[in-house]
Amino acid sequence: MRPARALIDLQALRHNYQLAREISGARALAVIKADAYGHGAVRCAQALQGSADGFAVACIEEALELRYATLRNPILLLEGFFEADELKLIDQHDLWCVVHSTWQIEAIERTRLNRPLNVWLKLDTGMHRVGLHPAEYREAYHRLMASGKVAKIVLMSHFSSADEPESPRSAEQLATFAHASAGLQAEISLCNSPGLLRWPQLTPRQRPDDWVRAGLMIYGASPFEGPQEQAARLRPVMTLESKIICVRELAAGEPIGYGARFVTERPTRVGVVAMGYADGYPRHAPSGTPVSIDGRRSRLIGRVSMDMLTVDLSDLPAAGLGSRVELWGREVGAGEVAAAAGTIPYQLFCNLRRVQTLYSAG
Ligand SMILES: *Cc1c(COP(=O)(O)O)cnc(C)c1O
């Protein structure tokens, strides 16, 4: 069997989730959209079902997958509904729902529901993606409350730059939020992973009954480029690993792989690893991207191909055929690989496919 696989440590997932609560001092939605960032939504939800205050997903299809797997925890739809028809399913399956646009409020007013909705009313505080304009926020709140269709409203916004501690954007967004929501007595949800990891410097208004939305951090990766005190407490959940399936000795001056882009600078022992971009390993990772071979760090050399990639074994004489190669995990951080490849750990995880996924401590 092909040795490429992803090991998912559900104990680490639970540890990171508890950390989100502890650091924020608030309730936490475990964000498991996009198949739990590639980690497997149902398995991750099952691991957290006894402890999670709720889950968050992108759309009703993702929520129904969890309900059909008999998960009963609250589930928030982060973009609400895309068509008014979905309100029937939201009602039937008791889902929580973001409202970010006036047409959604109109649809709620028009729909007959069996029970009142739990709405997270989204304010655009400067990210300018979705959310109500500050000038229309208060009216939207009162209109929903008056509709008779809503049991509770959580005041919600989203940071654009919480992962950049030097940026003034978050403080500006907080000020916009405070102004637009002044006088509304409700629970609040502002923070994603970088926001809550920087708590309480960032969000002094957060109370125990408020909410954070923890995504990347529960998978144990840091949303920050540099070191960060709280992020250092996270435990990686995914280990992507494979094995050396072929070894060859090359003289100096020999090219390796597609495009002959890498040419050996010295006599080089090359290991071929069963892992490629069809598994989700980034094709743009350049020579020099770190890998770990039998627990010792080395580097990628040559272009990543669809099913294989090549690594430098020259300084690892004990490594050879069958050696374990970690692409990311505890020995090589997903953040390091992402930085080398010019992307973010979010995308590395989401791109994972084809490899066998194995769960432990479930
Ligand atoms: C995906 C998402 C999150 C989670 O963000 P992380 O940075 O992964 O913690 C939080 N809020 C919203 C609205 C999202 O779409």
Ligand as a Chemical Component Dictionary entry (heavy atoms), coordinates in Angstrom:
data_LIG
# 
_chem_comp.id                   LIG 
_chem_comp.type                 NON-POLYMER 
_chem_comp.pdbx_formal_charge   0 
_chem_comp.three_letter_code    LIG 
# 
loop_
_chem_comp_atom.comp_id 
_chem_comp_atom.atom_id 
_chem_comp_atom.alt_atom_id 
_chem_comp_atom.type_symbol 
_chem_comp_atom.charge 
_chem_comp_atom.model_Cartn_x 
_chem_comp_atom.model_Cartn_y 
_chem_comp_atom.model_Cartn_z 
_chem_comp_atom.pdbx_ordinal 
LIG C1 C1 C 0 -13.611 30.433 8.980  1  
LIG C2 C2 C 0 -14.143 31.447 9.925  2  
LIG C3 C3 C 0 -13.644 31.547 11.231 3  
LIG C4 C4 C 0 -12.470 30.739 11.729 4  
LIG O1 O1 O 0 -11.273 31.431 11.431 5  
LIG P1 P1 P 0 -9.861  30.893 11.938 6  
LIG O2 O2 O 0 -8.906  31.962 11.577 7  
LIG O3 O3 O 0 -9.615  29.616 11.225 8  
LIG O4 O4 O 0 -9.994  30.695 13.412 9  
LIG C5 C5 C 0 -14.241 32.446 12.091 10 
LIG N1 N1 N 0 -15.265 33.229 11.673 11 
LIG C6 C6 C 0 -15.754 33.169 10.428 12 
LIG C7 C7 C 0 -16.861 34.076 10.035 13 
LIG C8 C8 C 0 -15.205 32.301 9.506  14 
LIG O5 O5 O 0 -15.682 32.266 8.255  15 
# 
loop_
_chem_comp_bond.comp_id 
_chem_comp_bond.atom_id_1 
_chem_comp_bond.atom_id_2 
_chem_comp_bond.value_order 
_chem_comp_bond.pdbx_ordinal 
LIG C1 C2 SING 1  
LIG C2 C3 SING 2  
LIG C2 C8 DOUB 3  
LIG C3 C4 SING 4  
LIG C3 C5 DOUB 5  
LIG C4 O1 SING 6  
LIG O1 P1 SING 7  
LIG P1 O2 DOUB 8  
LIG P1 O3 SING 9  
LIG P1 O4 SING 10 
LIG C5 N1 SING 11 
LIG N1 C6 DOUB 12 
LIG C6 C7 SING 13 
LIG C6 C8 SING 14 
LIG C8 O5 SING 15 
# 
